[in-house]
């Protein structure tokens, strides 16, 4: 019998292995009736995280139908969407279908919401076979059901933004919030993957935090041109984030804060090398390897603080939406990606 505190964490829905929290579980039970402190959501759209979608696409050679089948198989087997290779998932939007009388989330039946917790810990069923998705984009039209726990978080969708935009922003809203928290007035900042969704929001957050210099690091001249046109970063450089020496050379001098927003593995050493002694690295990529970061920093005798970007910071959803509304440059970078 689980306690109220354990139920609030969703432990009662863990099928295997017993004794772990939902994120670490191999299988969850998405079929049990809605509990008194739970909320059930009628799913409308999933947003797969970038690292997971890239891995699935590469593993299946860009075959959209095969990617779709892989996602369906994961959800059917695990009762949640958790890529077994990357360990990551994404988030979703939907309409509140049931609210337990003891739920503390403040939601009401009929509200359209975005879940701000990972799909890796959200009990999930898919009922439409993902028939409306071609397997070629991170946003997945879907029908099914999901469950939120008492310790989950969700945001009511804003009325003034298209749902695909809101979903894209809320999926990465932890990145600008983490950036805002660590950047100090007058500091220098580098953002790896600065032309992406989380990257451009982090650049904007660093500017708002009064950084004296914000450098956007991107992978090619096409992204560099887009970032320069957006007029968000003070400087824009091109470097392969997985090539440490290229990153260091492109920056010229180490920075106080490095924010990693790329969706490929191997960016850990470049981020550490880019950061000055006494500085901070924020890893906001699900492709980050803790051993590579920790042992690499040790091997460089790098006196840096390394933070794993937590997807939750108080006010993170409102901050991301506000940055999008206020910054034409953010909109110019996010909108084409969402439309694509």
C-alpha positions as CSV (number, residue, x, y, z in Angstrom):
1,X,0.0,0.0,0.0
2,X,1.5,3.3,-1.0
3,X,1.4,6.4,1.1
4,X,0.0,9.8,0.1
5,X,3.5,11.1,-0.4
6,X,4.4,8.2,-2.6
7,X,1.2,8.5,-4.6
8,X,2.0,12.1,-5.3
9,X,5.1,11.0,-7.0
10,X,3.3,8.4,-9.1
11,X,5.0,5.4,-7.4
12,X,1.7,3.4,-7.4
13,X,1.8,3.3,-11.2
14,X,5.2,1.7,-11.4
15,X,5.0,-1.9,-12.7
16,X,8.6,-2.7,-13.2
17,X,11.0,-2.5,-11.3
18,X,9.1,-2.0,-8.0
19,X,10.6,0.6,-5.7
20,X,11.8,3.2,-8.3
21,X,10.1,6.5,-9.3
22,X,8.2,6.7,-12.6
23,X,11.0,8.3,-14.6
24,X,13.4,5.4,-13.8
25,X,10.8,2.7,-14.3
26,X,10.9,0.3,-17.2
27,X,7.1,0.1,-17.3
28,X,4.2,2.2,-16.0
29,X,0.5,1.4,-15.7
30,X,-1.5,4.0,-17.7
31,X,-4.7,2.0,-17.5
32,X,-5.7,2.2,-13.8
33,X,-8.6,4.4,-13.0
34,X,-7.8,8.1,-12.3
35,X,-6.8,8.4,-8.6
36,X,-8.2,11.1,-6.2
37,X,-5.0,13.2,-6.6
38,X,-4.5,12.6,-10.3
39,X,-5.5,14.4,-13.5
40,X,-6.3,12.6,-16.7
41,X,-5.6,14.3,-20.0
42,X,-7.1,13.5,-23.5
43,X,-3.9,13.7,-25.6
44,X,-3.9,15.9,-28.7
45,X,-0.3,16.3,-29.6
46,X,3.1,15.0,-28.4
47,X,6.4,16.9,-28.7
48,X,9.3,14.5,-28.9
49,X,12.5,16.0,-27.5
50,X,15.1,16.8,-30.1
51,X,17.7,14.2,-29.0
52,X,15.2,11.4,-29.0
53,X,13.7,12.3,-32.4
54,X,17.2,12.7,-34.0
55,X,18.2,9.2,-32.6
56,X,15.1,7.5,-33.9
57,X,15.4,9.2,-37.3
58,X,19.0,8.2,-37.7
59,X,18.4,4.7,-36.4
60,X,15.7,4.2,-39.1
61,X,17.4,5.9,-41.9
62,X,14.9,8.7,-42.1
63,X,12.0,6.3,-42.8
64,X,9.1,8.1,-41.2
65,X,6.8,5.1,-41.1
66,X,9.5,3.2,-39.2
67,X,10.0,6.0,-36.8
68,X,6.2,6.1,-36.2
69,X,6.2,2.3,-35.5
70,X,9.1,2.7,-33.1
71,X,7.3,5.3,-31.1
72,X,4.1,3.2,-30.9
73,X,6.2,0.2,-29.8
74,X,7.9,2.1,-27.1
75,X,4.6,3.5,-25.7
76,X,2.9,0.1,-25.9
77,X,5.7,-1.7,-24.2
78,X,6.6,0.9,-21.5
79,X,3.3,2.7,-20.8
80,X,5.2,5.9,-21.4
81,X,7.3,7.5,-24.1
82,X,10.9,7.0,-23.1
83,X,13.5,6.4,-25.9
84,X,15.5,3.4,-24.6
85,X,18.7,4.8,-26.2
86,X,18.6,8.5,-25.2
87,X,16.5,7.9,-22.1
88,X,14.5,11.1,-23.0
89,X,10.9,11.7,-24.1
90,X,9.3,15.1,-24.6
91,X,6.0,16.5,-23.4
92,X,2.4,16.8,-24.6
93,X,-0.7,19.0,-25.0
94,X,-4.3,17.9,-24.5
95,X,-7.6,18.6,-22.8
96,X,-8.3,17.9,-19.2
97,X,-10.7,15.0,-19.0
98,X,-10.8,14.1,-15.3
99,X,-9.7,15.9,-12.2
100,X,-9.4,13.9,-8.9
101,X,-11.0,15.7,-6.0
102,X,-7.7,15.8,-4.1
103,X,-5.6,17.1,-7.1
104,X,-3.5,20.1,-6.1
105,X,-2.8,21.2,-9.7
106,X,-5.7,23.7,-9.9
107,X,-6.9,22.4,-13.3
108,X,-10.5,22.1,-14.5
109,X,-12.2,19.7,-16.9
110,X,-12.1,21.1,-20.4
111,X,-9.0,23.2,-20.1
112,X,-6.4,22.8,-22.8
113,X,-3.0,22.3,-21.2
114,X,0.6,21.5,-21.8
115,X,2.3,19.1,-19.5
116,X,5.6,20.5,-18.1
117,X,6.9,17.2,-17.0
118,X,8.7,14.7,-19.2
119,X,6.9,11.9,-21.1
120,X,9.5,9.6,-19.6
121,X,7.5,9.7,-16.3
122,X,4.0,10.3,-17.7
123,X,1.7,7.2,-18.0
124,X,0.5,7.3,-21.6
125,X,-1.6,5.3,-24.0
126,X,-2.0,6.0,-27.8
127,X,-5.3,5.0,-29.4
128,X,-5.1,6.2,-33.0
129,X,-2.0,4.5,-34.1
130,X,-0.5,7.9,-34.8
131,X,-2.4,7.9,-38.1
132,X,-2.0,11.7,-38.5
133,X,1.8,11.7,-38.2
134,X,4.3,11.0,-41.0
135,X,7.2,10.4,-38.6
136,X,9.2,13.2,-40.0
137,X,8.8,15.9,-37.3
138,X,9.1,16.3,-33.6
139,X,5.5,17.3,-33.1
140,X,3.2,14.3,-33.2
141,X,-0.6,14.6,-33.7
142,X,-2.0,11.9,-31.4
143,X,-5.1,10.6,-29.7
144,X,-4.8,8.8,-26.4
145,X,-4.7,9.4,-22.6
146,X,-2.1,10.6,-20.1
147,X,-2.0,10.9,-16.3
148,X,-0.6,13.7,-14.2
149,X,0.4,13.1,-10.6
150,X,0.0,15.5,-7.6
151,X,3.7,16.4,-8.0
152,X,3.4,17.0,-11.8
153,X,3.2,20.4,-13.4
154,X,1.1,21.7,-16.3
155,X,0.4,25.1,-17.9
156,X,-2.9,26.2,-19.4
157,X,-2.3,27.0,-23.1
158,X,-2.2,30.7,-23.9
159,X,-4.9,32.1,-26.1
160,X,-2.7,34.4,-28.1
161,X,-0.3,31.8,-29.6
162,X,-0.8,28.9,-32.0
163,X,-0.7,25.6,-30.2
164,X,2.3,24.3,-32.2
165,X,4.3,27.4,-31.1
166,X,3.2,27.2,-27.5
167,X,4.1,23.5,-27.5
168,X,7.6,24.1,-28.9
169,X,8.3,26.9,-26.4
170,X,7.0,25.0,-23.4
171,X,9.0,21.9,-24.3
172,X,12.3,23.9,-23.8
173,X,11.2,26.5,-21.3
174,X,13.7,25.2,-18.7
175,X,16.7,26.4,-20.8
176,X,16.1,30.2,-20.7
177,X,15.1,29.9,-17.0
178,X,18.3,28.1,-16.1
179,X,20.3,30.7,-18.2
180,X,18.6,33.6,-16.4
181,X,19.4,32.0,-13.0
182,X,23.2,31.7,-13.6
183,X,24.1,34.7,-15.8
184,X,25.2,37.7,-13.8
185,X,25.3,41.3,-15.0
186,X,28.5,42.0,-16.9
187,X,29.4,38.3,-17.5
188,X,30.3,36.7,-20.9
189,X,28.1,33.9,-22.2
190,X,28.4,31.3,-25.0
191,X,25.4,29.3,-26.2
192,X,26.1,26.2,-28.2
193,X,23.2,25.5,-30.6
194,X,22.1,29.2,-30.4
195,X,19.9,29.1,-33.5
196,X,17.6,26.3,-32.2
197,X,14.6,26.8,-30.0
198,X,16.2,26.4,-26.6
199,X,19.3,28.1,-27.8
200,X,17.7,31.3,-29.1
201,X,15.6,31.6,-25.9
202,X,18.8,31.2,-23.8
203,X,20.5,33.9,-25.8
204,X,17.6,36.2,-25.2
205,X,17.5,35.3,-21.5
206,X,21.3,36.1,-21.2
207,X,20.8,39.5,-22.9
208,X,17.9,40.2,-20.5
209,X,20.2,39.3,-17.6
210,X,22.6,42.1,-18.8
211,X,25.5,39.9,-20.0
212,X,28.2,42.1,-21.5
213,X,28.8,39.7,-24.3
214,X,26.7,36.8,-25.6
215,X,28.2,34.6,-28.3
216,X,26.0,32.3,-30.3
217,X,27.8,29.2,-31.5
218,X,26.1,27.5,-34.5
219,X,27.0,24.6,-36.8
220,X,27.0,26.2,-40.2
221,X,26.8,29.4,-42.2
222,X,23.1,29.0,-42.8
223,X,22.4,29.0,-39.1
224,X,24.9,31.8,-38.6
225,X,23.1,34.0,-41.2
226,X,19.7,33.3,-39.5
227,X,21.1,34.1,-36.0
228,X,22.8,37.3,-37.2
229,X,19.6,38.4,-38.9
230,X,17.7,37.8,-35.6
231,X,20.0,40.3,-33.9
232,X,20.0,38.4,-30.6
233,X,23.6,37.7,-29.9
234,X,26.5,40.2,-29.8
235,X,28.6,37.8,-31.8
236,X,28.0,34.7,-33.9
237,X,30.6,32.0,-34.7
238,X,30.5,28.8,-36.6
239,X,32.0,25.6,-35.0
240,X,31.2,22.0,-34.6
241,X,30.1,21.7,-31.0
242,X,31.6,18.2,-30.9
243,X,35.0,19.5,-31.8
244,X,36.5,21.0,-28.6
245,X,39.4,22.7,-30.2
246,X,37.2,24.2,-32.9
247,X,34.8,25.6,-30.3
248,X,37.7,27.1,-28.3
249,X,39.3,28.6,-31.4
250,X,36.0,30.1,-32.6
251,X,35.3,31.8,-29.2
252,X,38.9,33.2,-29.0
253,X,38.7,33.5,-25.2
254,X,36.9,31.6,-22.5
255,X,33.6,32.8,-21.2
256,X,32.0,33.0,-17.8
257,X,29.0,30.9,-18.7
258,X,28.5,28.3,-21.4
259,X,25.0,26.9,-22.1
260,X,24.8,23.7,-24.1
261,X,21.6,23.4,-26.2
262,X,22.8,21.1,-29.0
263,X,20.9,17.8,-29.5
264,X,23.9,15.6,-30.4
265,X,26.3,13.8,-28.0
266,X,29.9,14.8,-27.7
267,X,29.6,18.5,-26.8
268,X,30.8,18.1,-23.3
269,X,34.5,18.8,-23.8
270,X,34.0,21.8,-26.0
271,X,31.7,23.3,-23.4
272,X,34.3,22.8,-20.6
273,X,37.1,24.1,-22.7
274,X,35.1,27.2,-23.7
275,X,34.5,28.1,-20.0
276,X,36.9,30.2,-17.9
277,X,38.2,29.0,-14.5
278,X,35.6,29.7,-11.9
279,X,32.9,29.8,-14.6
280,X,29.7,27.7,-15.1
281,X,28.6,25.2,-17.7
282,X,24.9,24.5,-18.0
283,X,24.1,21.3,-19.9
284,X,20.6,21.5,-21.2
285,X,20.9,18.7,-23.8
286,X,19.4,15.3,-23.2
287,X,22.4,14.0,-25.2
288,X,24.8,15.0,-22.4
289,X,27.1,12.3,-20.9
290,X,27.8,12.8,-17.2
291,X,31.1,10.7,-17.3
292,X,32.3,12.6,-20.4
293,X,31.6,16.0,-18.7
294,X,33.0,15.1,-15.3
295,X,36.1,13.2,-16.4
296,X,36.8,15.5,-19.2
297,X,36.8,18.5,-16.9
298,X,39.1,16.6,-14.5
299,X,41.5,15.8,-17.4
300,X,41.7,19.4,-18.4
301,X,42.2,20.6,-14.8
302,X,39.2,22.8,-15.4
303,X,37.9,24.6,-12.4
304,X,34.3,25.0,-13.6
305,X,30.9,24.4,-12.0
306,X,28.8,22.1,-14.2
307,X,25.0,22.1,-13.9
308,X,22.5,19.6,-15.4
309,X,19.7,21.8,-16.7
310,X,16.6,21.0,-14.7
311,X,13.5,21.2,-16.8
312,X,11.7,22.9,-13.9
313,X,12.4,26.4,-12.5
314,X,9.6,28.4,-10.9
315,X,8.1,30.7,-13.6
316,X,9.9,28.9,-16.4
317,X,6.8,28.6,-18.7
318,X,5.9,32.3,-18.3
319,X,9.5,33.4,-19.0
320,X,9.7,31.4,-22.3
321,X,6.4,32.7,-23.6
322,X,7.3,36.2,-22.6
323,X,10.7,36.0,-24.4
324,X,8.9,34.8,-27.6
325,X,6.3,37.6,-27.4
326,X,8.9,40.4,-26.8
327,X,11.7,39.4,-29.2
328,X,11.2,39.5,-32.9
329,X,14.5,37.7,-33.2
330,X,13.3,34.7,-31.2
331,X,10.1,34.6,-33.3
332,X,12.1,34.7,-36.5
333,X,14.1,31.6,-35.4
334,X,11.4,29.6,-33.7
335,X,8.6,30.0,-36.2
336,X,10.3,28.4,-39.3
337,X,11.3,25.4,-37.2
338,X,7.8,24.9,-35.9
339,X,6.3,25.3,-39.4
340,X,8.9,22.9,-40.8
